Amino acid sequence: MKGRAPGWTRSVDWRMACMAGVLVLLALAFDGLSGGLFLTPENLYNLVQQTAVVGILATVVVLVIVARHIDLSIGSALGFVGVLIAWLIYTKQWSWPAAAAAGLGLAIAVAAYQGALTAWLGVPSFVVTLGGLMSLRGAAFLVADGKTQPISDESFLMLGGGYSGAIGPRWSWLLCALLCTALLLILFLRRRRLRKFGIAPRPLTLDLLLTLLPCALAIVFVATMNAYQIPDKELGQGLPVPVLIWIAVALLLSFIVRRTRFGRYVFALGGNPEAAALVGIPVRRVTLQLYLLLGLLVCVAAVVSVARLNAGTNSLGTGMELYVIAAAVIGGTTLAGGSGSILGSVLGALIMQTLDSGLLLLDVSVGLRMVLMGQVLIMAVVFDVLYRRYAGEGLQ
């Protein structure tokens, strides 16, 4: 914590640690209240599958909010793109890769239109995407005249998880081993680089703890996914494909944020747009690129969502913008811009889905669930404000 916490504690992200603690406490509480039903492999397998679509979108919405913009049309855009893909596959008999490519083109066109209005004409993104929320929902209805478009292509349905949409125990353990090896290698290279430049690294014990803890979590996660076995299958399911897509998207965006000029520009825009323009950052171009990235991931999320539901329906993605924005905010993204993290969005999405699934398991009514989840979102913002005040971070 800036200027107050001494020594090694400053190298720990306490906000992330608090959110992880909240997630664990919620899971334990729901497990106790449901008589041990919440933490079963089957429930956890379904929970992470259901979280994947929101998680994919939340990773990029974090960057949109960091850059001081918003997208209220993301659920409608997902519905529009998803219905188009399903309509091309079912009604027009296109192959699913061709239909997905057409969906990608549509998502990019919508994102370019909204991004250009915001970046070049200066129309507030709130207004642009509010209009998109309504018009794209109508467009989704027009594509298939409001009719459900069922999908039966097995290879496409694997992208949504389900019976065949997992990679099995062997490949799951192999990926887990590769992840743990990569984390240890990154730790070794980082400590060697710091010594090379004469900078003292953190205590080895702390570095090992911060590296081995994610490894342990990954092992427990893979063991849980492998433990879920569908009755007529010989082996456990392993990691679901939608979750693998979510992990890949999160890793890619983390790399973009940390290692690319574009990622640094996005945070610079959010920190102070006027200063960013004065130092030569192409604000309009970066804003448009950000919306194009959003369009790309809307298409990815639409494919996963349609594959998971086995159909494209007019209600696809309804209300999803609220869940996605809530996941980003609960994950520590500041609505004023300039601050946020991809890992935070992952935790935020898991907290939202844990709450929803846990309350559903306890047979809580839909109305009360919405009341409680809305209050959790407010508490997350209150916590963020209090944390920044305590840590001495500027409030904008």
Solvent accessible surface area in square Angstrom, and as a share of the most:
residue,aa,sasa,rsa
1,M,46,0.21
2,K,140,0.59
3,G,77,0.74
4,R,143,0.52
5,A,19,0.14
6,P,104,0.65
7,G,46,0.45
8,W,132,0.46
9,T,29,0.17
10,R,143,0.52
11,S,42,0.27
12,V,28,0.16
13,D,81,0.42
14,W,80,0.28
15,R,26,0.10
16,M,24,0.11
17,A,45,0.35
18,C,57,0.34
19,M,12,0.05
20,A,40,0.31
21,G,32,0.31
22,V,70,0.40
23,L,32,0.16
24,V,83,0.48
25,L,122,0.61
26,L,36,0.18
27,A,17,0.13
28,L,99,0.49
29,A,52,0.40
30,F,14,0.06
31,D,29,0.15
32,G,58,0.56
33,L,125,0.62
34,S,17,0.11
35,G,69,0.66
36,G,37,0.36
37,L,102,0.51
38,F,2,0.01
39,L,67,0.33
40,T,46,0.27
41,P,47,0.30
42,E,94,0.42
43,N,29,0.15
44,L,40,0.20
45,Y,4,0.01
46,N,50,0.26
47,L,9,0.05
48,V,16,0.09
49,Q,5,0.02
50,Q,75,0.33
51,T,1,0.01
52,A,0,0.00
53,V,10,0.06
54,V,17,0.10
55,G,0,0.00
56,I,0,0.00
57,L,0,0.00
58,A,0,0.00
59,T,0,0.00
60,V,0,0.00
61,V,0,0.00
62,V,0,0.00
63,L,1,0.00
64,V,0,0.00
65,I,1,0.01
66,V,0,0.00
67,A,5,0.04
68,R,104,0.38
69,H,41,0.18
70,I,29,0.14
71,D,4,0.02
72,L,26,0.13
73,S,0,0.00
74,I,1,0.00
75,G,0,0.00
76,S,3,0.02
77,A,10,0.07
78,L,0,0.00
79,G,0,0.00
80,F,28,0.12
81,V,1,0.01
82,G,0,0.00
83,V,3,0.01
84,L,30,0.15
85,I,0,0.00
86,A,0,0.00
87,W,60,0.21
88,L,11,0.05
89,I,19,0.10
90,Y,108,0.41
91,T,67,0.39
92,K,101,0.43
93,Q,142,0.63
94,W,114,0.40
95,S,69,0.45
96,W,64,0.22
97,P,74,0.47
98,A,43,0.33
99,A,0,0.00
100,A,17,0.13
101,A,61,0.47
102,A,34,0.26
103,G,0,0.00
104,L,63,0.31
105,G,41,0.39
106,L,38,0.19
107,A,4,0.03
108,I,59,0.30
109,A,57,0.44
110,V,23,0.13
111,A,5,0.04
112,A,35,0.27
113,Y,143,0.54
114,Q,9,0.04
115,G,0,0.00
116,A,40,0.31
117,L,44,0.22
118,T,11,0.07
119,A,14,0.11
120,W,117,0.41
121,L,129,0.64
122,G,55,0.53
123,V,48,0.28
124,P,83,0.52
125,S,8,0.05
126,F,112,0.47
127,V,86,0.50
128,V,15,0.09
129,T,0,0.00
130,L,71,0.35
131,G,33,0.32
132,G,8,0.07
133,L,51,0.25
134,M,126,0.56
135,S,71,0.46
136,L,18,0.09
137,R,50,0.18
138,G,33,0.32
139,A,23,0.18
140,A,1,0.01
141,F,94,0.39
142,L,140,0.69
143,V,34,0.19
144,A,8,0.06
145,D,96,0.50
146,G,31,0.29
147,K,131,0.55
148,T,75,0.44
149,Q,8,0.03
150,P,61,0.38
151,I,10,0.05
152,S,97,0.63
153,D,52,0.27
154,E,118,0.53
155,S,57,0.37
156,F,0,0.00
157,L,30,0.15
158,M,84,0.37
159,L,38,0.19
160,G,2,0.02
161,G,6,0.06
162,G,35,0.33
163,Y,111,0.42
164,S,51,0.33
165,G,0,0.00
166,A,21,0.16
167,I,48,0.24
168,G,17,0.17
169,P,28,0.18
170,R,202,0.74
171,W,151,0.53
172,S,0,0.00
173,W,106,0.37
174,L,81,0.40
175,L,70,0.35
176,C,7,0.04
177,A,54,0.42
178,L,103,0.51
179,L,74,0.37
180,C,20,0.12
181,T,84,0.49
182,A,43,0.33
183,L,48,0.24
184,L,76,0.38
185,L,99,0.49
186,I,96,0.49
187,L,10,0.05
188,F,115,0.48
189,L,69,0.34
190,R,74,0.27
191,R,24,0.09
192,R,142,0.52
193,R,109,0.40
194,L,49,0.24
195,R,141,0.52
196,K,161,0.68
197,F,138,0.57
198,G,69,0.66
199,I,96,0.49
200,A,91,0.71
201,P,31,0.20
202,R,73,0.27
203,P,79,0.50
204,L,96,0.48
205,T,110,0.64
206,L,16,0.08
207,D,3,0.02
208,L,64,0.32
209,L,107,0.53
210,L,60,0.30
211,T,12,0.07
212,L,89,0.44
213,L,95,0.47
214,P,54,0.34
215,C,8,0.05
216,A,49,0.38
217,L,113,0.56
218,A,16,0.13
219,I,81,0.41
220,V,96,0.55
221,F,57,0.24
222,V,6,0.03
223,A,43,0.33
224,T,27,0.16
225,M,1,0.00
226,N,20,0.10
227,A,62,0.48
228,Y,35,0.13
229,Q,87,0.39
230,I,27,0.14
231,P,136,0.85
232,D,108,0.56
233,K,58,0.24
234,E,161,0.72
235,L,120,0.60
236,G,12,0.12
237,Q,2,0.01
238,G,0,0.00
239,L,9,0.04
240,P,0,0.00
241,V,24,0.14
242,P,0,0.00
243,V,4,0.03
244,L,40,0.20
245,I,40,0.20
246,W,12,0.04
247,I,71,0.36
248,A,59,0.46
249,V,13,0.08
250,A,13,0.10
251,L,107,0.53
252,L,92,0.46
253,L,0,0.00
254,S,31,0.20
255,F,116,0.48
256,I,28,0.14
257,V,29,0.17
258,R,182,0.67
259,R,157,0.57
260,T,37,0.22
261,R,161,0.59
262,F,39,0.16
263,G,0,0.00
264,R,135,0.49
265,Y,47,0.18
266,V,0,0.00
267,F,55,0.23
268,A,37,0.29
269,L,6,0.03
270,G,0,0.00
271,G,38,0.36
272,N,73,0.37
273,P,39,0.24
274,E,121,0.54
275,A,43,0.33
276,A,4,0.03
277,A,56,0.43
278,L,155,0.77
279,V,116,0.66
280,G,59,0.57
281,I,19,0.10
282,P,41,0.26
283,V,46,0.26
284,R,129,0.47
285,R,132,0.48
286,V,2,0.01
287,T,4,0.02
288,L,41,0.20
289,Q,74,0.33
290,L,0,0.00
291,Y,1,0.00
292,L,55,0.27
293,L,24,0.12
294,L,6,0.03
295,G,3,0.03
296,L,68,0.34
297,L,6,0.03
298,V,6,0.04
299,C,8,0.05
300,V,40,0.23
301,A,0,0.00
302,A,0,0.00
303,V,15,0.09
304,V,2,0.01
305,S,10,0.06
306,V,0,0.00
307,A,2,0.01
308,R,77,0.28
309,L,98,0.49
310,N,76,0.39
311,A,12,0.10
312,G,0,0.00
313,T,35,0.21
314,N,45,0.23
315,S,76,0.49
316,L,5,0.03
317,G,9,0.09
318,T,95,0.55
319,G,23,0.22
320,M,32,0.14
321,E,15,0.07
322,L,119,0.59
323,Y,86,0.33
324,V,0,0.00
325,I,23,0.12
326,A,5,0.04
327,A,0,0.00
328,A,0,0.00
329,V,9,0.05
330,I,12,0.06
331,G,0,0.00
332,G,6,0.05
333,T,3,0.02
334,T,25,0.14
335,L,99,0.49
336,A,36,0.28
337,G,1,0.01
338,G,21,0.21
339,S,28,0.18
340,G,17,0.16
341,S,39,0.25
342,I,10,0.05
343,L,106,0.53
344,G,0,0.00
345,S,0,0.00
346,V,30,0.17
347,L,20,0.10
348,G,0,0.00
349,A,1,0.01
350,L,35,0.17
351,I,5,0.03
352,M,12,0.05
353,Q,31,0.14
354,T,5,0.03
355,L,12,0.06
356,D,31,0.16
357,S,15,0.10
358,G,0,0.00
359,L,15,0.07
360,L,112,0.55
361,L,69,0.34
362,L,54,0.27
363,D,131,0.68
364,V,30,0.17
365,S,71,0.45
366,V,92,0.53
367,G,45,0.43
368,L,91,0.45
369,R,35,0.13
370,M,131,0.59
371,V,87,0.50
372,L,70,0.35
373,M,14,0.06
374,G,30,0.28
375,Q,97,0.43
376,V,43,0.25
377,L,55,0.27
378,I,91,0.46
379,M,122,0.54
380,A,19,0.15
381,V,53,0.31
382,V,63,0.36
383,F,81,0.34
384,D,14,0.07
385,V,48,0.27
386,L,98,0.49
387,Y,30,0.11
388,R,15,0.06
389,R,145,0.53
390,Y,118,0.45
391,A,2,0.02
392,G,48,0.46
393,E,52,0.23
394,G,62,0.59
395,L,88,0.44
396,Q,133,0.59
